[in-house]
Amino acid sequence: MFQLLGNSPLSMAIAVGLAIALMQLCRAVHPPAGANPLVIMMAGVNDYFFLITPVLVGSLILILTALILNNIDKSKRWPIYWY
């Protein structure tokens, strides 16, 4: 949205709406993550590298930590639909 519409309140609103819609499609809604587009646009970041670090790397670290901690006990499995 930043590259298409620039840095305006309308483009920020569209970016947040798209982020939340994509999270709903992935069945992984996390409303605070809707702030990522705002942070990127308000900082004026015009580089896709910012999406890899820290956003993607941080997300992968959180998922791996959850997998390890939630699967220590063999009687429980998380997430259920992966197994």
PDB file of N, CA, C and O in Angstrom:
ATOM      1  N   MET A   1       0.822  -1.188   0.000  1.00  0.00           N
ATOM      2  CA  MET A   1       0.000   0.000   0.000  1.00  0.00           C
ATOM      3  C   MET A   1       0.866   1.253   0.000  1.00  0.00           C
ATOM      4  O   MET A   1       0.527   2.258  -0.624  1.00  0.00           O
ATOM      5  N   PHE A   2       1.987   1.178   0.706  1.00  0.00           N
ATOM      6  CA  PHE A   2       2.887   2.334   0.761  1.00  0.00           C
ATOM      7  C   PHE A   2       3.373   2.694  -0.629  1.00  0.00           C
ATOM      8  O   PHE A   2       3.425   3.871  -0.984  1.00  0.00           O
ATOM      9  N   GLN A   3       3.728   1.690  -1.420  1.00  0.00           N
ATOM     10  CA  GLN A   3       4.231   1.955  -2.762  1.00  0.00           C
ATOM     11  C   GLN A   3       3.113   2.306  -3.741  1.00  0.00           C
ATOM     12  O   GLN A   3       3.336   3.039  -4.704  1.00  0.00           O
ATOM     13  N   LEU A   4       1.919   1.786  -3.495  1.00  0.00           N
ATOM     14  CA  LEU A   4       0.806   2.068  -4.395  1.00  0.00           C
ATOM     15  C   LEU A   4       0.129   3.402  -4.110  1.00  0.00           C
ATOM     16  O   LEU A   4      -0.129   4.183  -5.027  1.00  0.00           O
ATOM     17  N   LEU A   5      -0.162   3.664  -2.823  1.00  0.00           N
ATOM     18  CA  LEU A   5      -0.952   4.834  -2.468  1.00  0.00           C
ATOM     19  C   LEU A   5      -0.195   5.878  -1.655  1.00  0.00           C
ATOM     20  O   LEU A   5      -0.735   6.940  -1.348  1.00  0.00           O
ATOM     21  N   GLY A   6       1.044   5.580  -1.308  1.00  0.00           N
ATOM     22  CA  GLY A   6       1.807   6.532  -0.511  1.00  0.00           C
ATOM     23  C   GLY A   6       1.505   6.394   0.974  1.00  0.00           C
ATOM     24  O   GLY A   6       0.915   5.409   1.417  1.00  0.00           O
ATOM     25  N   ASN A   7       1.913   7.382   1.716  1.00  0.00           N
ATOM     26  CA  ASN A   7       1.806   7.350   3.172  1.00  0.00           C
ATOM     27  C   ASN A   7       0.664   8.264   3.613  1.00  0.00           C
ATOM     28  O   ASN A   7       0.898   9.397   4.033  1.00  0.00           O
ATOM     29  N   SER A   8      -0.564   7.774   3.516  1.00  0.00           N
ATOM     30  CA  SER A   8      -1.728   8.562   3.899  1.00  0.00           C
ATOM     31  C   SER A   8      -2.570   7.756   4.883  1.00  0.00           C
ATOM     32  O   SER A   8      -2.417   6.539   4.979  1.00  0.00           O
ATOM     33  N   PRO A   9      -3.444   8.416   5.600  1.00  0.00           N
ATOM     34  CA  PRO A   9      -4.318   7.672   6.519  1.00  0.00           C
ATOM     35  C   PRO A   9      -5.159   6.609   5.807  1.00  0.00           C
ATOM     36  O   PRO A   9      -5.399   5.538   6.366  1.00  0.00           O
ATOM     37  N   LEU A  10      -5.605   6.888   4.596  1.00  0.00           N
ATOM     38  CA  LEU A  10      -6.386   5.909   3.844  1.00  0.00           C
ATOM     39  C   LEU A  10      -5.554   4.682   3.503  1.00  0.00           C
ATOM     40  O   LEU A  10      -6.029   3.557   3.658  1.00  0.00           O
ATOM     41  N   SER A  11      -4.326   4.876   3.042  1.00  0.00           N
ATOM     42  CA  SER A  11      -3.480   3.731   2.698  1.00  0.00           C
ATOM     43  C   SER A  11      -3.111   2.930   3.937  1.00  0.00           C
ATOM     44  O   SER A  11      -2.980   1.708   3.864  1.00  0.00           O
ATOM     45  N   MET A  12      -2.943   3.600   5.076  1.00  0.00           N
ATOM     46  CA  MET A  12      -2.666   2.884   6.328  1.00  0.00           C
ATOM     47  C   MET A  12      -3.862   2.034   6.736  1.00  0.00           C
ATOM     48  O   MET A  12      -3.700   0.891   7.163  1.00  0.00           O
ATOM     49  N   ALA A  13      -5.066   2.592   6.605  1.00  0.00           N
ATOM     50  CA  ALA A  13      -6.268   1.844   6.954  1.00  0.00           C
ATOM     51  C   ALA A  13      -6.443   0.631   6.045  1.00  0.00           C
ATOM     52  O   ALA A  13      -6.807  -0.445   6.519  1.00  0.00           O
ATOM     53  N   ILE A  14      -6.192   0.788   4.764  1.00  0.00           N
ATOM     54  CA  ILE A  14      -6.297  -0.326   3.825  1.00  0.00           C
ATOM     55  C   ILE A  14      -5.254  -1.392   4.155  1.00  0.00           C
ATOM     56  O   ILE A  14      -5.555  -2.585   4.115  1.00  0.00           O
ATOM     57  N   ALA A  15      -4.038  -0.973   4.478  1.00  0.00           N
ATOM     58  CA  ALA A  15      -2.969  -1.922   4.802  1.00  0.00           C
ATOM     59  C   ALA A  15      -3.311  -2.741   6.047  1.00  0.00           C
ATOM     60  O   ALA A  15      -3.103  -3.954   6.069  1.00  0.00           O
ATOM     61  N   VAL A  16      -3.827  -2.088   7.068  1.00  0.00           N
ATOM     62  CA  VAL A  16      -4.205  -2.808   8.292  1.00  0.00           C
ATOM     63  C   VAL A  16      -5.369  -3.753   7.992  1.00  0.00           C
ATOM     64  O   VAL A  16      -5.374  -4.893   8.455  1.00  0.00           O
ATOM     65  N   GLY A  17      -6.347  -3.289   7.227  1.00  0.00           N
ATOM     66  CA  GLY A  17      -7.475  -4.145   6.864  1.00  0.00           C
ATOM     67  C   GLY A  17      -7.042  -5.367   6.074  1.00  0.00           C
ATOM     68  O   GLY A  17      -7.535  -6.469   6.315  1.00  0.00           O
ATOM     69  N   LEU A  18      -6.127  -5.185   5.134  1.00  0.00           N
ATOM     70  CA  LEU A  18      -5.617  -6.320   4.364  1.00  0.00           C
ATOM     71  C   LEU A  18      -4.838  -7.297   5.240  1.00  0.00           C
ATOM     72  O   LEU A  18      -4.958  -8.513   5.086  1.00  0.00           O
ATOM     73  N   ALA A  19      -4.039  -6.757   6.160  1.00  0.00           N
ATOM     74  CA  ALA A  19      -3.264  -7.623   7.055  1.00  0.00           C
ATOM     75  C   ALA A  19      -4.199  -8.482   7.904  1.00  0.00           C
ATOM     76  O   ALA A  19      -3.973  -9.683   8.052  1.00  0.00           O
ATOM     77  N   ILE A  20      -5.240  -7.879   8.457  1.00  0.00           N
ATOM     78  CA  ILE A  20      -6.173  -8.636   9.285  1.00  0.00           C
ATOM     79  C   ILE A  20      -6.970  -9.627   8.440  1.00  0.00           C
ATOM     80  O   ILE A  20      -7.249 -10.735   8.899  1.00  0.00           O
ATOM     81  N   ALA A  21      -7.341  -9.253   7.217  1.00  0.00           N
ATOM     82  CA  ALA A  21      -8.053 -10.177   6.332  1.00  0.00           C
ATOM     83  C   ALA A  21      -7.186 -11.391   5.993  1.00  0.00           C
ATOM     84  O   ALA A  21      -7.680 -12.519   5.971  1.00  0.00           O
ATOM     85  N   LEU A  22      -5.902 -11.167   5.730  1.00  0.00           N
ATOM     86  CA  LEU A  22      -4.997 -12.286   5.449  1.00  0.00           C
ATOM     87  C   LEU A  22      -4.812 -13.179   6.669  1.00  0.00           C
ATOM     88  O   LEU A  22      -4.711 -14.399   6.543  1.00  0.00           O
ATOM     89  N   MET A  23      -4.769 -12.570   7.846  1.00  0.00           N
ATOM     90  CA  MET A  23      -4.677 -13.377   9.067  1.00  0.00           C
ATOM     91  C   MET A  23      -5.926 -14.231   9.234  1.00  0.00           C
ATOM     92  O   MET A  23      -5.831 -15.379   9.667  1.00  0.00           O
ATOM     93  N   GLN A  24      -7.092 -13.692   8.898  1.00  0.00           N
ATOM     94  CA  GLN A  24      -8.327 -14.464   8.992  1.00  0.00           C
ATOM     95  C   GLN A  24      -8.317 -15.618   7.992  1.00  0.00           C
ATOM     96  O   GLN A  24      -8.773 -16.715   8.316  1.00  0.00           O
ATOM     97  N   LEU A  25      -7.807 -15.390   6.791  1.00  0.00           N
ATOM     98  CA  LEU A  25      -7.710 -16.468   5.808  1.00  0.00           C
ATOM     99  C   LEU A  25      -6.782 -17.581   6.288  1.00  0.00           C
ATOM    100  O   LEU A  25      -7.018 -18.758   6.015  1.00  0.00           O
ATOM    101  N   CYS A  26      -5.738 -17.206   6.995  1.00  0.00           N
ATOM    102  CA  CYS A  26      -4.783 -18.190   7.514  1.00  0.00           C
ATOM    103  C   CYS A  26      -5.232 -18.804   8.835  1.00  0.00           C
ATOM    104  O   CYS A  26      -4.560 -19.677   9.384  1.00  0.00           O
ATOM    105  N   ARG A  27      -6.376 -18.341   9.340  1.00  0.00           N
ATOM    106  CA  ARG A  27      -6.903 -18.785  10.629  1.00  0.00           C
ATOM    107  C   ARG A  27      -5.887 -18.571  11.750  1.00  0.00           C
ATOM    108  O   ARG A  27      -5.723 -19.421  12.626  1.00  0.00           O
ATOM    109  N   ALA A  28      -5.221 -17.444  11.709  1.00  0.00           N
ATOM    110  CA  ALA A  28      -4.226 -17.094  12.719  1.00  0.00           C
ATOM    111  C   ALA A  28      -4.344 -15.604  13.042  1.00  0.00           C
ATOM    112  O   ALA A  28      -3.396 -14.840  12.857  1.00  0.00           O
ATOM    113  N   VAL A  29      -5.517 -15.207  13.525  1.00  0.00           N
ATOM    114  CA  VAL A  29      -5.762 -13.789  13.783  1.00  0.00           C
ATOM    115  C   VAL A  29      -5.062 -13.362  15.065  1.00  0.00           C
ATOM    116  O   VAL A  29      -5.244 -13.964  16.123  1.00  0.00           O
ATOM    117  N   HIS A  30      -4.278 -12.335  14.950  1.00  0.00           N
ATOM    118  CA  HIS A  30      -3.571 -11.743  16.086  1.00  0.00           C
ATOM    119  C   HIS A  30      -3.653 -10.232  15.889  1.00  0.00           C
ATOM    120  O   HIS A  30      -2.787  -9.644  15.241  1.00  0.00           O
ATOM    121  N   PRO A  31      -4.705  -9.591  16.452  1.00  0.00           N
ATOM    122  CA  PRO A  31      -4.930  -8.171  16.186  1.00  0.00           C
ATOM    123  C   PRO A  31      -3.727  -7.258  16.398  1.00  0.00           C
ATOM    124  O   PRO A  31      -3.560  -6.318  15.621  1.00  0.00           O
ATOM    125  N   PRO A  32      -2.868  -7.480  17.412  1.00  0.00           N
ATOM    126  CA  PRO A  32      -1.711  -6.589  17.516  1.00  0.00           C
ATOM    127  C   PRO A  32      -0.782  -6.639  16.304  1.00  0.00           C
ATOM    128  O   PRO A  32      -0.042  -5.689  16.048  1.00  0.00           O
ATOM    129  N   ALA A  33      -0.820  -7.745  15.557  1.00  0.00           N
ATOM    130  CA  ALA A  33       0.006  -7.829  14.354  1.00  0.00           C
ATOM    131  C   ALA A  33      -0.499  -6.889  13.272  1.00  0.00           C
ATOM    132  O   ALA A  33       0.221  -6.607  12.315  1.00  0.00           O
ATOM    133  N   GLY A  34      -1.713  -6.406  13.407  1.00  0.00           N
ATOM    134  CA  GLY A  34      -2.218  -5.409  12.478  1.00  0.00           C
ATOM    135  C   GLY A  34      -1.447  -4.101  12.560  1.00  0.00           C
ATOM    136  O   GLY A  34      -1.540  -3.259  11.667  1.00  0.00           O
ATOM    137  N   ALA A  35      -0.692  -3.936  13.627  1.00  0.00           N
ATOM    138  CA  ALA A  35       0.127  -2.731  13.779  1.00  0.00           C
ATOM    139  C   ALA A  35       1.376  -2.776  12.904  1.00  0.00           C
ATOM    140  O   ALA A  35       1.991  -1.735  12.671  1.00  0.00           O
ATOM    141  N   ASN A  36       1.765  -3.941  12.419  1.00  0.00           N
ATOM    142  CA  ASN A  36       2.967  -4.036  11.583  1.00  0.00           C
ATOM    143  C   ASN A  36       2.904  -3.119  10.361  1.00  0.00           C
ATOM    144  O   ASN A  36       3.872  -2.407  10.094  1.00  0.00           O
ATOM    145  N   PRO A  37       1.800  -3.110   9.610  1.00  0.00           N
ATOM    146  CA  PRO A  37       1.751  -2.178   8.481  1.00  0.00           C
ATOM    147  C   PRO A  37       1.853  -0.719   8.918  1.00  0.00           C
ATOM    148  O   PRO A  37       2.460   0.099   8.226  1.00  0.00           O
ATOM    149  N   LEU A  38       1.259  -0.397  10.065  1.00  0.00           N
ATOM    150  CA  LEU A  38       1.356   0.980  10.554  1.00  0.00           C
ATOM    151  C   LEU A  38       2.792   1.355  10.873  1.00  0.00           C
ATOM    152  O   LEU A  38       3.250   2.442  10.522  1.00  0.00           O
ATOM    153  N   VAL A  39       3.502   0.451  11.540  1.00  0.00           N
ATOM    154  CA  VAL A  39       4.893   0.719  11.894  1.00  0.00           C
ATOM    155  C   VAL A  39       5.734   0.906  10.639  1.00  0.00           C
ATOM    156  O   VAL A  39       6.549   1.826  10.561  1.00  0.00           O
ATOM    157  N   ILE A  40       5.536   0.042   9.669  1.00  0.00           N
ATOM    158  CA  ILE A  40       6.309   0.122   8.430  1.00  0.00           C
ATOM    159  C   ILE A  40       6.020   1.431   7.692  1.00  0.00           C
ATOM    160  O   ILE A  40       6.935   2.107   7.223  1.00  0.00           O
ATOM    161  N   MET A  41       4.743   1.772   7.599  1.00  0.00           N
ATOM    162  CA  MET A  41       4.375   2.968   6.840  1.00  0.00           C
ATOM    163  C   MET A  41       4.750   4.249   7.572  1.00  0.00           C
ATOM    164  O   MET A  41       5.187   5.212   6.942  1.00  0.00           O
ATOM    165  N   MET A  42       4.587   4.277   8.885  1.00  0.00           N
ATOM    166  CA  MET A  42       4.939   5.485   9.637  1.00  0.00           C
ATOM    167  C   MET A  42       6.449   5.707   9.670  1.00  0.00           C
ATOM    168  O   MET A  42       6.915   6.845   9.722  1.00  0.00           O
ATOM    169  N   ALA A  43       7.214   4.603   9.638  1.00  0.00           N
ATOM    170  CA  ALA A  43       8.665   4.725   9.606  1.00  0.00           C
ATOM    171  C   ALA A  43       9.166   5.078   8.214  1.00  0.00           C
ATOM    172  O   ALA A  43      10.319   5.475   8.046  1.00  0.00           O
ATOM    173  N   GLY A  44       8.301   4.933   7.219  1.00  0.00           N
ATOM    174  CA  GLY A  44       8.695   5.250   5.848  1.00  0.00           C
ATOM    175  C   GLY A  44       9.599   4.200   5.242  1.00  0.00           C
ATOM    176  O   GLY A  44      10.380   4.491   4.335  1.00  0.00           O
ATOM    177  N   VAL A  45       9.495   2.962   5.746  1.00  0.00           N
ATOM    178  CA  VAL A  45      10.331   1.884   5.236  1.00  0.00           C
ATOM    179  C   VAL A  45       9.848   1.522   3.839  1.00  0.00           C
ATOM    180  O   VAL A  45       8.685   1.164   3.652  1.00  0.00           O
ATOM    181  N   ASN A  46      10.723   1.614   2.880  1.00  0.00           N
ATOM    182  CA  ASN A  46      10.390   1.325   1.492  1.00  0.00           C
ATOM    183  C   ASN A  46      11.225   0.156   0.985  1.00  0.00           C
ATOM    184  O   ASN A  46      11.624   0.112  -0.179  1.00  0.00           O
ATOM    185  N   ASP A  47      11.480  -0.796   1.890  1.00  0.00           N
ATOM    186  CA  ASP A  47      12.351  -1.916   1.570  1.00  0.00           C
ATOM    187  C   ASP A  47      11.691  -3.206   2.069  1.00  0.00           C
ATOM    188  O   ASP A  47      11.233  -3.264   3.210  1.00  0.00           O
ATOM    189  N   TYR A  48      11.640  -4.218   1.236  1.00  0.00           N
ATOM    190  CA  TYR A  48      11.018  -5.475   1.624  1.00  0.00           C
ATOM    191  C   TYR A  48      11.862  -6.262   2.613  1.00  0.00           C
ATOM    192  O   TYR A  48      11.354  -7.209   3.213  1.00  0.00           O
ATOM    193  N   PHE A  49      13.109  -5.917   2.807  1.00  0.00           N
ATOM    194  CA  PHE A  49      13.964  -6.607   3.769  1.00  0.00           C
ATOM    195  C   PHE A  49      13.394  -6.497   5.176  1.00  0.00           C
ATOM    196  O   PHE A  49      13.599  -7.395   5.993  1.00  0.00           O
ATOM    197  N   PHE A  50      12.684  -5.413   5.473  1.00  0.00           N
ATOM    198  CA  PHE A  50      12.088  -5.234   6.794  1.00  0.00           C
ATOM    199  C   PHE A  50      11.050  -6.306   7.085  1.00  0.00           C
ATOM    200  O   PHE A  50      10.821  -6.637   8.248  1.00  0.00           O
ATOM    201  N   LEU A  51      10.414  -6.858   6.044  1.00  0.00           N
ATOM    202  CA  LEU A  51       9.435  -7.921   6.258  1.00  0.00           C
ATOM    203  C   LEU A  51      10.111  -9.226   6.653  1.00  0.00           C
ATOM    204  O   LEU A  51       9.500 -10.062   7.318  1.00  0.00           O
ATOM    205  N   ILE A  52      11.359  -9.409   6.253  1.00  0.00           N
ATOM    206  CA  ILE A  52      12.084 -10.632   6.603  1.00  0.00           C
ATOM    207  C   ILE A  52      12.651 -10.514   8.009  1.00  0.00           C
ATOM    208  O   ILE A  52      12.506 -11.427   8.823  1.00  0.00           O
ATOM    209  N   THR A  53      13.284  -9.410   8.285  1.00  0.00           N
ATOM    210  CA  THR A  53      13.785  -9.154   9.639  1.00  0.00           C
ATOM    211  C   THR A  53      13.264  -7.814  10.062  1.00  0.00           C
ATOM    212  O   THR A  53      13.465  -6.857   9.314  1.00  0.00           O
ATOM    213  N   PRO A  54      12.645  -7.656  11.133  1.00  0.00           N
ATOM    214  CA  PRO A  54      12.415  -8.599  12.217  1.00  0.00           C
ATOM    215  C   PRO A  54      11.082  -9.341  12.143  1.00  0.00           C
ATOM    216  O   PRO A  54      10.861 -10.239  12.955  1.00  0.00           O
ATOM    217  N   VAL A  55      10.189  -9.015  11.218  1.00  0.00           N
ATOM    218  CA  VAL A  55       8.832  -9.559  11.252  1.00  0.00           C
ATOM    219  C   VAL A  55       8.821 -11.074  11.037  1.00  0.00           C
ATOM    220  O   VAL A  55       8.323 -11.796  11.902  1.00  0.00           O
ATOM    221  N   LEU A  56       9.345 -11.581   9.929  1.00  0.00           N
ATOM    222  CA  LEU A  56       9.312 -13.010   9.641  1.00  0.00           C
ATOM    223  C   LEU A  56      10.163 -13.799  10.623  1.00  0.00           C
ATOM    224  O   LEU A  56       9.724 -14.830  11.133  1.00  0.00           O
ATOM    225  N   VAL A  57      11.364 -13.331  10.890  1.00  0.00           N
ATOM    226  CA  VAL A  57      12.254 -14.040  11.814  1.00  0.00           C
ATOM    227  C   VAL A  57      11.630 -14.104  13.204  1.00  0.00           C
ATOM    228  O   VAL A  57      11.669 -15.150  13.852  1.00  0.00           O
ATOM    229  N   GLY A  58      11.059 -13.003  13.662  1.00  0.00           N
ATOM    230  CA  GLY A  58      10.406 -12.988  14.974  1.00  0.00           C
ATOM    231  C   GLY A  58       9.224 -13.940  15.031  1.00  0.00           C
ATOM    232  O   GLY A  58       9.020 -14.621  16.037  1.00  0.00           O
ATOM    233  N   SER A  59       8.445 -13.992  13.961  1.00  0.00           N
ATOM    234  CA  SER A  59       7.292 -14.903  13.913  1.00  0.00           C
ATOM    235  C   SER A  59       7.739 -16.356  13.953  1.00  0.00           C
ATOM    236  O   SER A  59       7.140 -17.170  14.655  1.00  0.00           O
ATOM    237  N   LEU A  60       8.782 -16.685  13.210  1.00  0.00           N
ATOM    238  CA  LEU A  60       9.284 -18.063  13.221  1.00  0.00           C
ATOM    239  C   LEU A  60       9.837 -18.460  14.580  1.00  0.00           C
ATOM    240  O   LEU A  60       9.648 -19.594  15.018  1.00  0.00           O
ATOM    241  N   ILE A  61      10.513 -17.548  15.245  1.00  0.00           N
ATOM    242  CA  ILE A  61      11.033 -17.837  16.592  1.00  0.00           C
ATOM    243  C   ILE A  61       9.880 -18.091  17.555  1.00  0.00           C
ATOM    244  O   ILE A  61       9.954 -19.004  18.377  1.00  0.00           O
ATOM    245  N   LEU A  62       8.819 -17.299  17.466  1.00  0.00           N
ATOM    246  CA  LEU A  62       7.653 -17.509  18.333  1.00  0.00           C
ATOM    247  C   LEU A  62       6.992 -18.858  18.069  1.00  0.00           C
ATOM    248  O   LEU A  62       6.607 -19.551  19.011  1.00  0.00           O
ATOM    249  N   ILE A  63       6.856 -19.238  16.801  1.00  0.00           N
ATOM    250  CA  ILE A  63       6.231 -20.522  16.470  1.00  0.00           C
ATOM    251  C   ILE A  63       7.086 -21.688  16.952  1.00  0.00           C
ATOM    252  O   ILE A  63       6.563 -22.648  17.517  1.00  0.00           O
ATOM    253  N   LEU A  64       8.387 -21.611  16.737  1.00  0.00           N
ATOM    254  CA  LEU A  64       9.268 -22.690  17.197  1.00  0.00           C
ATOM    255  C   LEU A  64       9.266 -22.818  18.713  1.00  0.00           C
ATOM    256  O   LEU A  64       9.265 -23.929  19.242  1.00  0.00           O
ATOM    257  N   THR A  65       9.264 -21.698  19.409  1.00  0.00           N
ATOM    258  CA  THR A  65       9.204 -21.723  20.868  1.00  0.00           C
ATOM    259  C   THR A  65       7.906 -22.367  21.338  1.00  0.00           C
ATOM    260  O   THR A  65       7.916 -23.186  22.257  1.00  0.00           O
ATOM    261  N   ALA A  66       6.785 -22.000  20.712  1.00  0.00           N
ATOM    262  CA  ALA A  66       5.494 -22.592  21.073  1.00  0.00           C
ATOM    263  C   ALA A  66       5.482 -24.089  20.798  1.00  0.00           C
ATOM    264  O   ALA A  66       4.965 -24.860  21.606  1.00  0.00           O
ATOM    265  N   LEU A  67       6.044 -24.510  19.670  1.00  0.00           N
ATOM    266  CA  LEU A  67       6.092 -25.937  19.349  1.00  0.00           C
ATOM    267  C   LEU A  67       6.890 -26.715  20.385  1.00  0.00           C
ATOM    268  O   LEU A  67       6.471 -27.787  20.820  1.00  0.00           O
ATOM    269  N   ILE A  68       8.015 -26.187  20.773  1.00  0.00           N
ATOM    270  CA  ILE A  68       8.869 -26.878  21.748  1.00  0.00           C
ATOM    271  C   ILE A  68       8.191 -26.932  23.112  1.00  0.00           C
ATOM    272  O   ILE A  68       8.089 -28.002  23.713  1.00  0.00           O
ATOM    273  N   LEU A  69       7.728 -25.787  23.602  1.00  0.00           N
ATOM    274  CA  LEU A  69       7.157 -25.744  24.943  1.00  0.00           C
ATOM    275  C   LEU A  69       5.843 -26.505  25.051  1.00  0.00           C
ATOM    276  O   LEU A  69       5.570 -27.111  26.087  1.00  0.00           O
ATOM    277  N   ASN A  70       5.031 -26.487  24.012  1.00  0.00           N
ATOM    278  CA  ASN A  70       3.741 -27.157  24.082  1.00  0.00           C
ATOM    279  C   ASN A  70       3.808 -28.644  23.775  1.00  0.00           C
ATOM    280  O   ASN A  70       2.820 -29.352  23.973  1.00  0.00           O
ATOM    281  N   ASN A  71       4.936 -29.131  23.302  1.00  0.00           N
ATOM    282  CA  ASN A  71       5.065 -30.556  22.985  1.00  0.00           C
ATOM    283  C   ASN A  71       6.071 -31.268  23.874  1.00  0.00           C
ATOM    284  O   ASN A  71       6.487 -32.386  23.567  1.00  0.00           O
ATOM    285  N   ILE A  72       6.464 -30.638  24.970  1.00  0.00           N
ATOM    286  CA  ILE A  72       7.376 -31.305  25.915  1.00  0.00           C
ATOM    287  C   ILE A  72       6.685 -32.519  26.531  1.00  0.00           C
ATOM    288  O   ILE A  72       7.265 -33.601  26.618  1.00  0.00           O
ATOM    289  N   ASP A  73       5.449 -32.323  26.952  1.00  0.00           N
ATOM    290  CA  ASP A  73       4.656 -33.419  27.508  1.00  0.00           C
ATOM    291  C   ASP A  73       4.100 -34.245  26.353  1.00  0.00           C
ATOM    292  O   ASP A  73       3.349 -33.724  25.528  1.00  0.00           O
ATOM    293  N   LYS A  74       4.458 -35.524  26.284  1.00  0.00           N
ATOM    294  CA  LYS A  74       4.067 -36.377  25.155  1.00  0.00           C
ATOM    295  C   LYS A  74       2.566 -36.663  25.123  1.00  0.00           C
ATOM    296  O   LYS A  74       2.051 -37.090  24.089  1.00  0.00           O
ATOM    297  N   SER A  75       1.852 -36.439  26.227  1.00  0.00           N
ATOM    298  CA  SER A  75       0.416 -36.712  26.225  1.00  0.00           C
ATOM    299  C   SER A  75      -0.377 -35.603  25.531  1.00  0.00           C
ATOM    300  O   SER A  75      -1.545 -35.795  25.193  1.00  0.00           O
ATOM    301  N   LYS A  76       0.254 -34.444  25.320  1.00  0.00           N
ATOM    302  CA  LYS A  76      -0.413 -33.331  24.636  1.00  0.00           C
ATOM    303  C   LYS A  76       0.324 -33.035  23.335  1.00  0.00           C
ATOM    304  O   LYS A  76       1.543 -33.177  23.244  1.00  0.00           O
ATOM    305  N   ARG A  77      -0.433 -32.626  22.348  1.00  0.00           N
ATOM    306  CA  ARG A  77       0.177 -32.227  21.079  1.00  0.00           C
ATOM    307  C   ARG A  77      -0.386 -30.888  20.656  1.00  0.00           C
ATOM    308  O   ARG A  77      -1.584 -30.636  20.782  1.00  0.00           O
ATOM    309  N   TRP A  78       0.480 -30.038  20.158  1.00  0.00           N
ATOM    310  CA  TRP A  78       0.053 -28.730  19.663  1.00  0.00           C
ATOM    311  C   TRP A  78       0.816 -28.407  18.402  1.00  0.00           C
ATOM    312  O   TRP A  78       2.016 -28.679  18.364  1.00  0.00           O
ATOM    313  N   PRO A  79       0.255 -27.883  17.431  1.00  0.00           N
ATOM    314  CA  PRO A  79      -1.182 -27.736  17.174  1.00  0.00           C
ATOM    315  C   PRO A  79      -1.765 -29.059  16.745  1.00  0.00           C
ATOM    316  O   PRO A  79      -1.091 -29.872  16.111  1.00  0.00           O
ATOM    317  N   ILE A  80      -2.998 -29.270  17.085  1.00  0.00           N
ATOM    318  CA  ILE A  80      -3.659 -30.548  16.847  1.00  0.00           C
ATOM    319  C   ILE A  80      -3.794 -30.844  15.361  1.00  0.00           C
ATOM    320  O   ILE A  80      -3.603 -31.986  14.944  1.00  0.00           O
ATOM    321  N   TYR A  81      -4.118 -29.843  14.557  1.00  0.00           N
ATOM    322  CA  TYR A  81      -4.408 -30.105  13.144  1.00  0.00           C
ATOM    323  C   TYR A  81      -3.160 -30.369  12.313  1.00  0.00           C
ATOM    324  O   TYR A  81      -3.293 -30.684  11.130  1.00  0.00           O
ATOM    325  N   TRP A  82      -1.944 -30.258  12.869  1.00  0.00           N
ATOM    326  CA  TRP A  82      -0.740 -30.610  12.140  1.00  0.00           C
ATOM    327  C   TRP A  82      -0.453 -32.106  12.191  1.00  0.00           C
ATOM    328  O   TRP A  82       0.296 -32.629  11.366  1.00  0.00           O
ATOM    329  N   TYR A  83      -1.043 -32.784  13.148  1.00  0.00           N
ATOM    330  CA  TYR A  83      -0.741 -34.204  13.344  1.00  0.00           C
ATOM    331  C   TYR A  83      -1.770 -35.097  12.736  1.00  0.00           C
ATOM    332  O   TYR A  83      -1.653 -36.319  12.819  1.00  0.00           O
TER     333      TYR A  83
END
